[in-house]
Amino acid sequence: MIRTASYAMVLWTSLVLVLMAFRTVNLSGQQSAEVQEQLTLVMWVGLVPAGLAGALAGWMRLRHASRDIKPRLIFNATDAREVAPGL
């Protein structure tokens, strides 16, 4: 769940930064700085909820996953060279 929480926080930060990059293109210097400050605050405030949402998604995935699901493809290697033929 820590991994999904951190991925959700990185996704949130990335989305806000993309919004910041494209939202401030046509603004003047002062307006651009104000929008950047507001979006930075939104980014910081949204990190905790994004992390909690990611952890909840990971928890739900583990809790509701079927236990009898088998991998679709299993390759039984008898030698290490079969796994990494270039080595």
LOZA-203824 format. One record per atom (N, C-alpha, C, CB): atom name; x, y, z. Coordinates in Angstrom, 1 decimal. Glycine has a CB too. Layout:
BEGIN
+-------+--------+--------+--------+
! vovex !   east !  north !     up !
+-------+--------+--------+--------+
!    CA !      X !      Y !      Z !
...
+-------+--------+--------+--------+
//
This chain:
BEGIN
+-------+--------+--------+--------+
! vovex !   east !  north !     up !
+-------+--------+--------+--------+
!     N !    0.8 !   -1.2 !    0.0 !
!    CA !    0.0 !    0.0 !    0.0 !
!     C !    0.9 !    1.3 !    0.0 !
!    CB !   -0.9 !    0.0 !    1.2 !
!     N !    2.1 !    1.1 !    0.6 !
!    CA !    3.0 !    2.3 !    0.5 !
!     C !    3.4 !    2.6 !   -0.9 !
!    CB !    4.2 !    2.0 !    1.4 !
!     N !    3.6 !    1.6 !   -1.7 !
!    CA !    3.9 !    1.8 !   -3.1 !
!     C !    2.8 !    2.5 !   -3.9 !
!    CB !    4.3 !    0.5 !   -3.8 !
!     N !    1.6 !    2.0 !   -3.7 !
!    CA !    0.5 !    2.7 !   -4.4 !
!     C !    0.2 !    4.1 !   -3.9 !
!    CB !   -0.8 !    1.8 !   -4.3 !
!     N !    0.4 !    4.3 !   -2.6 !
!    CA !    0.3 !    5.7 !   -2.1 !
!     C !    1.3 !    6.6 !   -2.7 !
!    CB !    0.4 !    5.6 !   -0.5 !
!     N !    2.6 !    6.1 !   -2.7 !
!    CA !    3.6 !    7.0 !   -3.3 !
!     C !    3.4 !    7.2 !   -4.8 !
!    CB !    5.0 !    6.4 !   -3.1 !
!     N !    2.9 !    6.2 !   -5.5 !
!    CA !    2.6 !    6.4 !   -6.9 !
!     C !    1.5 !    7.4 !   -7.1 !
!    CB !    2.3 !    5.0 !   -7.6 !
!     N !    0.5 !    7.3 !   -6.3 !
!    CA !   -0.6 !    8.3 !   -6.4 !
!     C !   -0.1 !    9.7 !   -6.1 !
!    CB !   -1.7 !    7.9 !   -5.4 !
!     N !    0.8 !    9.8 !   -5.1 !
!    CA !    1.3 !   11.2 !   -4.8 !
!     C !    2.1 !   11.7 !   -6.0 !
!    CB !    2.1 !   11.1 !   -3.5 !
!     N !    2.9 !   10.9 !   -6.6 !
!    CA !    3.7 !   11.3 !   -7.8 !
!     C !    2.8 !   11.7 !   -8.9 !
!    CB !    4.7 !   10.2 !   -8.2 !
!     N !    1.7 !   10.9 !   -9.1 !
!    CA !    0.7 !   11.2 !  -10.2 !
!     C !    0.1 !   12.5 !   -9.9 !
!    CB !   -0.3 !   10.1 !  -10.3 !
!     N !   -0.3 !   12.8 !   -8.7 !
!    CA !   -1.0 !   14.1 !   -8.3 !
!     C !    0.0 !   15.2 !   -8.6 !
!    CB !   -1.4 !   14.0 !   -6.8 !
!     N !    1.2 !   15.1 !   -8.1 !
!    CA !    2.2 !   16.1 !   -8.4 !
!     C !    2.4 !   16.4 !   -9.8 !
!    CB !    3.5 !   15.8 !   -7.7 !
!     N !    2.5 !   15.3 !  -10.6 !
!    CA !    2.7 !   15.5 !  -12.1 !
!     C !    1.5 !   16.2 !  -12.7 !
!    CB !    2.9 !   14.1 !  -12.7 !
!     N !    0.3 !   15.8 !  -12.3 !
!    CA !   -0.8 !   16.5 !  -12.9 !
!     C !   -0.9 !   18.0 !  -12.6 !
!    CB !   -2.1 !   15.8 !  -12.5 !
!     N !   -0.6 !   18.3 !  -11.4 !
!    CA !   -0.6 !   19.7 !  -11.0 !
!     C !    0.5 !   20.5 !  -11.7 !
!    CB !   -0.4 !   19.9 !   -9.5 !
!     N !    1.7 !   19.9 !  -11.9 !
!    CA !    2.8 !   20.6 !  -12.6 !
!     C !    2.5 !   20.7 !  -14.0 !
!    CB !    4.1 !   19.8 !  -12.4 !
!     N !    1.8 !   19.7 !  -14.7 !
!    CA !    1.4 !   19.9 !  -16.1 !
!     C !    0.4 !   21.0 !  -16.2 !
!    CB !    0.8 !   18.6 !  -16.6 !
!     N !   -0.5 !   21.1 !  -15.2 !
!    CA !   -1.5 !   22.2 !  -15.2 !
!     C !   -0.8 !   23.5 !  -15.1 !
!    CB !   -2.5 !   22.0 !  -14.1 !
!     N !    0.2 !   23.6 !  -14.2 !
!    CA !    0.9 !   24.8 !  -14.0 !
!     C !    1.7 !   25.2 !  -15.2 !
!    CB !    1.9 !   24.6 !  -12.8 !
!     N !    2.3 !   24.3 !  -15.9 !
!    CA !    3.1 !   24.6 !  -17.1 !
!     C !    2.2 !   25.1 !  -18.2 !
!    CB !    3.8 !   23.3 !  -17.6 !
!     N !    1.0 !   24.6 !  -18.4 !
!    CA !    0.2 !   25.0 !  -19.5 !
!     C !   -0.8 !   26.1 !  -19.1 !
!    CB !   -0.5 !   23.9 !  -20.1 !
!     N !   -1.0 !   26.3 !  -17.9 !
!    CA !   -2.0 !   27.3 !  -17.4 !
!     C !   -1.4 !   28.7 !  -17.4 !
!    CB !   -2.5 !   27.0 !  -16.0 !
!     N !   -0.1 !   28.8 !  -17.2 !
!    CA !    0.6 !   30.1 !  -17.1 !
!     C !    1.3 !   30.5 !  -18.3 !
!    CB !    1.6 !   30.0 !  -15.9 !
!     N !    1.0 !   29.9 !  -19.5 !
!    CA !    1.7 !   30.3 !  -20.7 !
!     C !    1.4 !   31.7 !  -21.2 !
!    CB !    1.4 !   29.3 !  -21.8 !
!     N !    0.1 !   32.0 !  -21.2 !
!    CA !   -0.3 !   33.3 !  -21.8 !
!     C !   -0.6 !   34.4 !  -20.7 !
!    CB !   -1.6 !   33.1 !  -22.6 !
!     N !   -0.1 !   34.2 !  -19.5 !
!    CA !   -0.3 !   35.2 !  -18.5 !
!     C !    0.9 !   36.1 !  -18.4 !
!    CB !   -0.6 !   34.5 !  -17.1 !
!     N !    0.7 !   37.3 !  -17.8 !
!    CA !    1.8 !   38.2 !  -17.6 !
!     C !    2.6 !   37.7 !  -16.4 !
!    CB !    1.2 !   39.7 !  -17.3 !
!     N !    3.7 !   38.4 !  -16.1 !
!    CA !    4.6 !   38.0 !  -15.1 !
!     C !    4.0 !   37.9 !  -13.7 !
!    CB !    5.8 !   38.9 !  -15.0 !
!     N !    3.2 !   38.9 !  -13.3 !
!    CA !    2.6 !   38.9 !  -12.0 !
!     C !    1.5 !   37.9 !  -11.9 !
!    CB !    2.1 !   40.4 !  -11.7 !
!     N !    0.7 !   37.8 !  -12.9 !
!    CA !   -0.4 !   36.9 !  -12.9 !
!     C !    0.1 !   35.4 !  -12.9 !
!    CB !   -1.4 !   37.1 !  -14.1 !
!     N !    1.2 !   35.2 !  -13.7 !
!    CA !    1.8 !   33.9 !  -13.7 !
!     C !    2.3 !   33.5 !  -12.4 !
!    CB !    2.9 !   33.9 !  -14.8 !
!     N !    3.0 !   34.4 !  -11.7 !
!    CA !    3.5 !   34.1 !  -10.4 !
!     C !    2.4 !   33.8 !   -9.4 !
!    CB !    4.3 !   35.3 !   -9.9 !
!     N !    1.3 !   34.5 !   -9.4 !
!    CA !    0.2 !   34.3 !   -8.5 !
!     C !   -0.5 !   32.9 !   -8.8 !
!    CB !   -0.9 !   35.4 !   -8.7 !
!     N !   -0.6 !   32.6 !  -10.1 !
!    CA !   -1.2 !   31.2 !  -10.4 !
!     C !   -0.3 !   30.1 !  -10.0 !
!    CB !   -1.5 !   31.2 !  -11.9 !
!     N !    1.0 !   30.4 !  -10.2 !
!    CA !    2.0 !   29.4 !   -9.7 !
!     C !    2.0 !   29.2 !   -8.2 !
!    CB !    3.4 !   29.8 !  -10.2 !
!     N !    1.9 !   30.2 !   -7.5 !
!    CA !    1.8 !   30.1 !   -6.0 !
!     C !    0.5 !   29.3 !   -5.6 !
!    CB !    1.8 !   31.5 !   -5.4 !
!     N !   -0.6 !   29.6 !   -6.2 !
!    CA !   -1.8 !   29.0 !   -5.9 !
!     C !   -1.8 !   27.5 !   -6.2 !
!    CB !   -3.0 !   29.6 !   -6.6 !
!     N !   -1.2 !   27.2 !   -7.4 !
!    CA !   -1.1 !   25.8 !   -7.8 !
!     C !   -0.1 !   25.0 !   -6.9 !
!    CB !   -0.7 !   25.6 !   -9.3 !
!     N !    0.9 !   25.7 !   -6.5 !
!    CA !    1.9 !   25.0 !   -5.6 !
!     C !    1.2 !   24.7 !   -4.3 !
!    CB !    3.1 !   25.9 !   -5.4 !
!     N !    0.4 !   25.6 !   -3.8 !
!    CA !   -0.3 !   25.3 !   -2.5 !
!     C !   -1.3 !   24.2 !   -2.7 !
!    CB !   -1.1 !   26.6 !   -2.1 !
!     N !   -2.0 !   24.1 !   -3.9 !
!    CA !   -2.9 !   23.0 !   -4.2 !
!     C !   -2.1 !   21.7 !   -4.2 !
!    CB !   -3.6 !   23.3 !   -5.5 !
!     N !   -0.9 !   21.8 !   -4.8 !
!    CA !   -0.1 !   20.6 !   -4.9 !
!     C !    0.3 !   20.0 !   -3.5 !
!    CB !    1.1 !   20.8 !   -5.7 !
!     N !    0.7 !   20.9 !   -2.7 !
!    CA !    1.1 !   20.5 !   -1.3 !
!     C !    0.0 !   20.0 !   -0.5 !
!    CB !    1.8 !   21.7 !   -0.6 !
!     N !   -1.2 !   20.7 !   -0.6 !
!    CA !   -2.3 !   20.3 !    0.2 !
!     C !   -2.9 !   19.0 !   -0.3 !
!    CB !   -3.4 !   21.4 !    0.2 !
!     N !   -2.8 !   18.8 !   -1.6 !
!    CA !   -3.4 !   17.6 !   -2.2 !
!     C !   -2.5 !   16.3 !   -2.1 !
!    CB !   -3.7 !   17.8 !   -3.6 !
!     N !   -1.3 !   16.5 !   -1.6 !
!    CA !   -0.4 !   15.3 !   -1.5 !
!     C !   -1.0 !   14.2 !   -0.5 !
!    CB !    1.0 !   15.7 !   -1.1 !
!     N !   -1.4 !   14.7 !    0.7 !
!    CA !   -1.9 !   13.8 !    1.7 !
!     C !   -3.2 !   13.0 !    1.2 !
!    CB !   -2.2 !   14.5 !    3.0 !
!     N !   -4.2 !   13.8 !    0.7 !
!    CA !   -5.4 !   13.0 !    0.2 !
!     C !   -5.0 !   12.1 !   -1.0 !
!    CB !   -6.4 !   14.0 !   -0.3 !
!     N !   -4.1 !   12.5 !   -1.8 !
!    CA !   -3.7 !   11.6 !   -3.0 !
!     C !   -3.0 !   10.4 !   -2.4 !
!    CB !   -2.8 !   12.4 !   -3.9 !
!     N !   -2.2 !   10.5 !   -1.4 !
!    CA !   -1.5 !    9.4 !   -0.8 !
!     C !   -2.5 !    8.4 !   -0.1 !
!    CB !   -0.5 !    9.8 !    0.2 !
!     N !   -3.5 !    9.0 !    0.6 !
!    CA !   -4.5 !    8.2 !    1.2 !
!     C !   -5.4 !    7.5 !    0.2 !
!    CB !   -5.4 !    9.1 !    2.1 !
!     N !   -5.7 !    8.2 !   -0.9 !
!    CA !   -6.5 !    7.5 !   -2.0 !
!     C !   -5.7 !    6.4 !   -2.6 !
!    CB !   -6.9 !    8.6 !   -3.0 !
!     N !   -4.4 !    6.6 !   -2.8 !
!    CA !   -3.6 !    5.5 !   -3.4 !
!     C !   -3.5 !    4.3 !   -2.4 !
!    CB !   -2.2 !    6.0 !   -3.7 !
!     N !   -3.3 !    4.6 !   -1.1 !
!    CA !   -3.3 !    3.5 !   -0.1 !
!     C !   -4.6 !    2.8 !   -0.1 !
!    CB !   -2.9 !    4.1 !    1.2 !
!     N !   -5.7 !    3.5 !   -0.1 !
!    CA !   -7.0 !    2.9 !   -0.1 !
!     C !   -7.2 !    2.0 !   -1.4 !
!    CB !   -8.1 !    4.0 !    0.0 !
!     N !   -6.8 !    2.5 !   -2.5 !
!    CA !   -6.9 !    1.7 !   -3.7 !
!     C !   -6.1 !    0.4 !   -3.6 !
!    CB !   -6.4 !    2.5 !   -4.9 !
!     N !   -4.9 !    0.5 !   -3.1 !
!    CA !   -4.1 !   -0.7 !   -2.9 !
!     C !   -4.7 !   -1.7 !   -1.9 !
!    CB !   -2.7 !   -0.3 !   -2.4 !
!     N !   -5.2 !   -1.1 !   -0.8 !
!    CA !   -5.9 !   -2.0 !    0.2 !
!     C !   -7.1 !   -2.7 !   -0.4 !
!    CB !   -6.3 !   -1.1 !    1.4 !
!     N !   -7.9 !   -1.9 !   -1.2 !
!    CA !   -9.1 !   -2.5 !   -1.8 !
!     C !   -8.7 !   -3.6 !   -2.8 !
!    CB !  -10.0 !   -1.4 !   -2.5 !
!     N !   -7.7 !   -3.3 !   -3.6 !
!    CA !   -7.2 !   -4.3 !   -4.6 !
!     C !   -6.8 !   -5.6 !   -3.9 !
!    CB !   -6.0 !   -3.7 !   -5.4 !
!     N !   -6.0 !   -5.5 !   -2.8 !
!    CA !   -5.6 !   -6.7 !   -2.1 !
!     C !   -6.7 !   -7.4 !   -1.4 !
!    CB !   -4.5 !   -6.3 !   -1.1 !
!     N !   -7.7 !   -6.6 !   -0.9 !
!    CA !   -8.8 !   -7.2 !   -0.1 !
!     C !   -9.8 !   -7.9 !   -1.0 !
!    CB !   -9.5 !   -6.2 !    0.7 !
!     N !  -10.0 !   -7.4 !   -2.2 !
!    CA !  -11.0 !   -7.9 !   -3.1 !
!     C !  -10.5 !   -8.7 !   -4.2 !
!    CB !  -11.9 !   -6.8 !   -3.7 !
!     N !   -9.2 !   -9.0 !   -4.3 !
!    CA !   -8.6 !   -9.8 !   -5.3 !
!     C !   -9.0 !  -11.3 !   -5.1 !
!    CB !   -7.1 !   -9.6 !   -5.4 !
!     N !   -9.3 !  -12.0 !   -6.1 !
!    CA !   -9.6 !  -13.4 !   -6.0 !
!     C !   -8.3 !  -14.2 !   -5.7 !
!    CB !  -10.2 !  -13.9 !   -7.3 !
!     N !   -8.4 !  -15.1 !   -4.8 !
!    CA !   -7.2 !  -15.8 !   -4.4 !
!     C !   -6.8 !  -17.0 !   -5.3 !
!    CB !   -7.4 !  -16.4 !   -3.0 !
!     N !   -7.8 !  -17.4 !   -6.2 !
!    CA !   -7.5 !  -18.5 !   -7.0 !
!     C !   -7.1 !  -18.1 !   -8.4 !
!    CB !   -8.7 !  -19.4 !   -7.1 !
!     N !   -6.7 !  -16.9 !   -8.6 !
!    CA !   -6.2 !  -16.5 !  -10.0 !
!     C !   -4.8 !  -17.0 !  -10.2 !
!    CB !   -6.3 !  -14.9 !  -10.1 !
!     N !   -4.6 !  -17.6 !  -11.3 !
!    CA !   -3.3 !  -18.2 !  -11.7 !
!     C !   -2.7 !  -17.3 !  -12.7 !
!    CB !   -3.4 !  -19.6 !  -12.1 !
!     N !   -1.3 !  -17.2 !  -12.8 !
!    CA !   -0.7 !  -16.5 !  -13.9 !
!     C !   -1.1 !  -17.1 !  -15.2 !
!    CB !    0.8 !  -16.5 !  -13.7 !
!     N !   -1.2 !  -16.3 !  -16.2 !
!    CA !   -1.6 !  -16.8 !  -17.6 !
!     C !   -0.5 !  -17.5 !  -18.3 !
!    CB !   -2.1 !  -15.6 !  -18.4 !
!     N !    0.7 !  -17.1 !  -18.0 !
!    CA !    1.9 !  -17.7 !  -18.7 !
!     C !    3.0 !  -18.0 !  -17.7 !
!    CB !    2.4 !  -16.8 !  -19.9 !
!     N !    3.3 !  -19.2 !  -17.6 !
!    CA !    4.4 !  -19.6 !  -16.7 !
!     C !    5.5 !  -20.3 !  -17.5 !
!    CB !    4.0 !  -20.5 !  -15.5 !
!     N !    6.7 !  -19.7 !  -17.5 !
!    CA !    7.8 !  -20.3 !  -18.3 !
!     C !    8.7 !  -20.9 !  -17.3 !
!    CB !    8.5 !  -19.3 !  -19.2 !
!     N !    8.8 !  -22.3 !  -17.4 !
!    CA !    9.7 !  -23.0 !  -16.5 !
!     C !   11.1 !  -23.1 !  -17.1 !
!    CB !    9.2 !  -24.4 !  -16.1 !
!     N !   12.0 !  -22.3 !  -16.6 !
!    CA !   13.4 !  -22.3 !  -17.2 !
!     C !   14.2 !  -23.4 !  -16.4 !
!    CB !   14.1 !  -20.9 !  -17.0 !
!     N !   14.9 !  -24.2 !  -17.2 !
!    CA !   15.7 !  -25.2 !  -16.6 !
!     C !   17.2 !  -24.7 !  -16.4 !
!    CB !   15.6 !  -26.5 !  -17.4 !
!     N !   17.5 !  -23.6 !  -17.1 !
!    CA !   18.9 !  -23.2 !  -17.1 !
!     C !   18.8 !  -21.6 !  -17.0 !
!    CB !   19.7 !  -23.7 !  -18.3 !
!     N !   19.8 !  -21.0 !  -16.4 !
!    CA !   19.8 !  -19.5 !  -16.3 !
!     C !   20.0 !  -18.9 !  -17.6 !
!    CB !   21.0 !  -19.1 !  -15.4 !
!     N !   20.6 !  -19.6 !  -18.6 !
!    CA !   20.8 !  -19.0 !  -19.9 !
!     C !   19.5 !  -18.9 !  -20.7 !
!    CB !   21.8 !  -19.9 !  -20.8 !
!     N !   18.5 !  -19.6 !  -20.3 !
!    CA !   17.1 !  -19.5 !  -20.9 !
!     C !   16.4 !  -18.2 !  -20.5 !
!    CB !   16.3 !  -20.7 !  -20.6 !
!     N !   16.7 !  -17.7 !  -19.3 !
!    CA !   16.1 !  -16.5 !  -18.8 !
!     C !   16.7 !  -15.3 !  -19.4 !
!    CB !   16.2 !  -16.5 !  -17.3 !
!     N !   18.0 !  -15.2 !  -19.5 !
!    CA !   18.8 !  -14.1 !  -20.1 !
!     C !   19.7 !  -14.6 !  -21.2 !
!    CB !   19.6 !  -13.3 !  -19.0 !
!     N !   19.2 !  -14.8 !  -22.4 !
!    CA !   20.0 !  -15.4 !  -23.4 !
!     C !   21.2 !  -14.6 !  -23.8 !
!    CB !   19.2 !  -15.7 !  -24.6 !
!     N !   21.2 !  -13.3 !  -23.6 !
!    CA !   22.3 !  -12.5 !  -24.0 !
!     C !   23.5 !  -12.5 !  -23.1 !
!    CB !   21.9 !  -11.0 !  -24.2 !
!     N !   23.4 !  -13.1 !  -21.9 !
!    CA !   24.4 !  -13.0 !  -20.9 !
!     C !   25.4 !  -14.2 !  -21.1 !
!    CB !   23.9 !  -13.0 !  -19.5 !
+-------+--------+--------+--------+
//
